Amino acid sequence: MNQQEYYEVSCPYCGEYTALFIDCSVTEQTLIEDCQVCCRPISYQVLINDSNEISVSVRHENE
């Protein structure tokens, strides 16, 4: 698996798709980034299992 993977997710506020680059050397991550379209903060929970499968959960930052 590459050191960094491109992942596309839907914004929980406006529904637009935005790019997320995941550092695959860290198996569990919590990221907060602003939507590139509506500028609201999005909380990402990223998990990478032993088979190098990426799981991303997206939610409003204020939940």
N, C-alpha and C positions, 0 to 999 in steps of 0.2 A: 504494500500500500504506500502511496506517496506520502510525504511528510505533511502535505497540505491538500485537502480535498475541497472541491467546489460543491456547494449544496444550495439548492433553491427552495425557499420557504415562502409561505403566504403570510402577509401581515395580519395579525388578529384584529386590527383596527379598520384598515381600509381595504383589505383583501388583495392588494397588489403583491406580486411576487418580487422578492428581493434576494440578492446573492449573499451567501454566508460562506466564508472560508474557514474551514475547521483544521486546527492543528492536530494531526493524527498521532502525535507523540504523547498526547495527554488523553487518557482514557475516560475521564469524567471532568466536565467543564460546565460552568454557568457563565453565560455571557449576557451583557445588556448592551444593545446597540439601537440606535435610532433608525426607524424606517426611512429608506431613501426617498419615499414618495410623500408620506404625511408627517414625517419627522417626530413621531411619537416613539417612546422607548419600548422596546420589545425584549422580553426575557427569554433566553434560549437555554435549555438544558440539553447538553450533548453527552451521549454515552457511546463508547466504542467497546464492543464485546471481544472475547478471545478470538473470534473468527474474523475480526476487523470489520464487522458490520456496524454502520453508523446509525444511531437513533437520535432524532432531534425532536424535542418538545418545545412548542412555542406558546407563549401566553402574554397577556397584558402585563406590563410592569407593575401596575397598581393592584394586582390580585394577590 
